[in-house]
Amino acid sequence: LRVIACRPPYRDGVEIMVVLLVLAGSFGLPEHSRIQMSKMAHNDAAGPHDTMMQAMALANWTIGIRRDLHQIPELLYELPRTSRYIRSRLEELSIPYQYPLAGEGIVASIGSGEPCVALRADMDALPIHETVEWPFKSQTDGQMHACGHDAHTAMLLAAARILKQREVGGSWVGGTVKLVF
């Protein structure tokens, strides 16, 4: 998962990184990191602890998305099923998006105004045959998400859900978050 800042990440933009770290299973930042937990909370509405709690509460939802995506791997720019799946999830969350961009690409948007922060997740898989037997195994011979993009996309959708809840719930402090798939 890549974090791309359109402008310096203020307010919720920095907290979004906390969401992504939590969803990725990293519950702390290295001591040498320039980002300190105390600097992440710029308002009283939702600090890093609240963000972590929200992310952990979505763990099963996020895992479910990852497993769904794992079953439908697609290569390079030929991503119709993956794109359709992501768009349906964004619609369920009432998150507006632009489609198509660069083929099957999607850019969703939460909030408005400045600052603007963009979060990006790749969607494509690799041309590798999956040999592991489990319920969410790739359904496409010769293609699998061995690269982790299914997890990246699931984490970005979880971050989107948390951010949309904040926007709707009145704890949004302003700015725009662009979600690039």
MARZA-995083 format. One line per 3 residues: number of its first residue (from 1); their letters; for each residue y, z, x of C-alpha. Coordinates in Angstrom, 2 decimals. Example, Ala and Ser with C-alpha at 12.3 -4.5 7.8 and 13.67 -1.06 7.14 Angstrom:
MARZA-995083
1> as> -4.50 7.80 12.30 | -1.06 7.14 13.67 $
This chain:
MARZA-995083
1> lrv> 0.00 0.00 0.00 | 3.34 -0.95 1.42 | 6.63 0.76 0.67 $
4> iac> 9.57 -1.61 0.89 | 13.09 -0.21 0.55 | 15.71 -2.48 -0.96 $
7> rpp> 18.26 0.14 0.04 | 17.82 3.55 1.67 | 15.33 5.49 -0.47 $
10> yrd> 17.35 8.13 -2.28 | 16.34 10.52 -5.02 | 13.11 9.49 -6.77 $
13> gve> 12.58 6.71 -4.22 | 11.60 9.25 -1.59 | 9.52 11.21 -4.08 $
16> imv> 7.60 8.03 -4.87 | 6.31 8.13 -1.32 | 4.95 11.59 -2.10 $
19> vll> 3.11 10.16 -5.12 | 1.59 7.45 -2.98 | 0.59 9.91 -0.25 $
22> vla> -1.06 12.18 -2.80 | -2.85 9.31 -4.50 | -4.08 8.12 -1.12 $
25> gsf> -5.52 11.57 -0.45 | -2.95 12.63 2.12 | -1.58 16.00 1.05 $
28> glp> 0.76 16.59 3.96 | 3.05 14.80 6.33 | 2.68 15.01 10.10 $
31> ehs> 4.98 17.54 11.72 | 6.67 14.76 13.70 | 7.51 12.88 10.48 $
34> riq> 11.20 12.32 9.80 | 10.57 12.95 6.12 | 10.46 16.65 5.43 $
37> msk> 9.15 18.00 2.13 | 12.37 19.97 1.64 | 14.37 16.73 1.73 $
40> mah> 12.22 15.02 -0.86 | 13.48 16.92 -3.88 | 17.00 15.82 -4.69 $
43> nda> 17.06 17.29 -8.17 | 15.60 20.17 -10.12 | 13.87 17.91 -12.67 $
46> agp> 10.79 16.96 -10.65 | 10.18 18.03 -7.09 | 7.33 17.17 -4.73 $
49> hdt> 5.04 19.85 -6.17 | 5.48 18.44 -9.69 | 4.83 14.96 -8.37 $
52> mmq> 1.61 16.09 -6.69 | 0.45 17.84 -9.85 | 1.12 14.71 -11.93 $
55> ama> -0.74 12.52 -9.43 | -3.75 14.86 -9.32 | -3.85 14.97 -13.12 $
58> lan> -4.20 11.17 -13.09 | -7.04 11.11 -10.57 | -9.76 10.04 -13.03 $
61> wti> -7.48 7.43 -14.61 | -6.64 6.03 -11.17 | -10.29 5.98 -10.09 $
64> gir> -11.20 4.16 -13.31 | -8.65 1.45 -12.58 | -9.90 1.09 -9.02 $
67> rdl> -13.46 0.70 -10.24 | -12.44 -1.86 -12.87 | -10.60 -3.90 -10.24 $
70> hqi> -13.48 -3.55 -7.77 | -15.70 -5.43 -10.22 | -13.40 -8.46 -10.49 $
73> pel> -12.46 -9.43 -6.91 | -10.55 -12.67 -6.40 | -9.49 -14.44 -3.24 $
76> lye> -6.05 -15.29 -1.87 | -3.74 -16.68 -4.55 | -6.38 -17.30 -7.23 $
79> lpr> -6.04 -14.01 -9.10 | -5.99 -14.73 -12.87 | -8.33 -11.90 -13.94 $
82> tsr> -6.71 -9.35 -11.63 | -3.21 -10.34 -12.71 | -4.21 -10.24 -16.39 $
85> yir> -5.70 -6.76 -15.90 | -2.54 -5.44 -14.22 | -0.29 -6.96 -16.88 $
88> srl> -2.35 -5.34 -19.63 | -2.00 -1.94 -17.93 | 1.76 -2.42 -17.55 $
91> eel> 1.98 -3.33 -21.25 | 0.01 -0.18 -22.19 | 2.59 1.82 -20.23 $
94> sip> 5.52 -0.07 -21.83 | 6.73 -1.20 -18.42 | 8.55 -4.55 -18.47 $
97> yqy> 7.58 -7.13 -15.88 | 8.23 -10.66 -14.70 | 5.33 -13.09 -14.52 $
100> pla> 4.35 -15.49 -13.02 | 5.86 -15.19 -9.56 | 4.36 -17.09 -6.63 $
103> geg> 1.32 -17.98 -8.73 | -0.19 -14.83 -10.24 | 2.35 -12.37 -8.83 $
106> iva> 4.02 -9.70 -10.96 | 7.21 -7.69 -10.51 | 7.58 -4.75 -12.88 $
109> sig> 10.69 -2.61 -13.15 | 11.37 1.01 -14.05 | 14.88 2.41 -14.38 $
112> sge> 18.13 0.61 -13.68 | 21.05 0.55 -11.32 | 21.31 1.69 -7.73 $
115> pcv> 19.57 2.58 -5.52 | 16.70 0.10 -5.66 | 13.30 0.82 -4.14 $
118> alr> 10.38 -1.61 -4.19 | 6.71 -0.63 -3.90 | 4.12 -3.32 -3.20 $
121> adm> 0.34 -3.54 -3.48 | -1.82 -6.52 -2.52 | -4.35 -7.66 -5.14 $
124> dal> -6.69 -10.04 -3.34 | -10.23 -9.43 -2.06 | -12.29 -10.78 0.82 $
127> pih> -15.05 -13.42 0.95 | -17.78 -10.86 1.63 | -20.98 -10.33 -0.36 $
130> etv> -21.28 -6.76 -1.63 | -24.75 -5.33 -1.02 | -24.23 -1.75 -2.23 $
133> ewp> -25.74 -1.01 -5.63 | -23.49 1.04 -7.88 | -22.20 0.70 -11.43 $
136> fks> -18.86 -0.79 -10.37 | -20.24 -3.33 -7.88 | -18.48 -6.69 -7.56 $
139> qtd> -19.48 -9.06 -10.36 | -18.58 -12.09 -8.24 | -21.09 -13.21 -5.62 $
142> gqm> -19.56 -13.59 -2.18 | -16.37 -11.67 -3.01 | -15.54 -7.99 -2.81 $
145> hac> -12.71 -5.54 -2.32 | -13.80 -4.43 1.14 | -10.14 -4.29 2.15 $
148> ghd> -9.00 -1.54 -0.23 | -6.57 -3.64 -2.25 | -8.26 -2.45 -5.45 $
151> aht> -7.33 1.11 -4.46 | -3.79 0.09 -3.48 | -3.25 -1.55 -6.84 $
154> aml> -4.70 1.45 -8.70 | -2.39 3.80 -6.77 | 0.64 1.67 -7.57 $
157> laa> -0.26 1.67 -11.27 | -0.62 5.47 -11.13 | 2.80 5.76 -9.49 $
160> ari> 4.14 3.47 -12.22 | 2.69 5.72 -14.91 | 4.25 8.84 -13.38 $
163> lkq> 7.63 7.17 -12.96 | 7.59 5.80 -16.51 | 6.78 9.29 -17.83 $
166> rev> 9.83 10.60 -15.98 | 12.04 7.84 -17.29 | 10.94 8.39 -20.89 $
169> ggs> 10.92 12.19 -20.54 | 14.51 12.39 -19.36 | 13.84 13.58 -15.81 $
172> wvg> 14.78 10.24 -14.22 | 17.71 10.69 -11.87 | 18.73 7.05 -11.79 $
175> gtv> 18.09 3.93 -9.81 | 15.53 1.16 -10.03 | 11.95 1.03 -8.85 $
178> klv> 10.43 -2.45 -8.51 | 6.63 -2.62 -8.54 | 5.44 -5.75 -6.73 $
181> f> 1.88 -6.93 -7.29 $
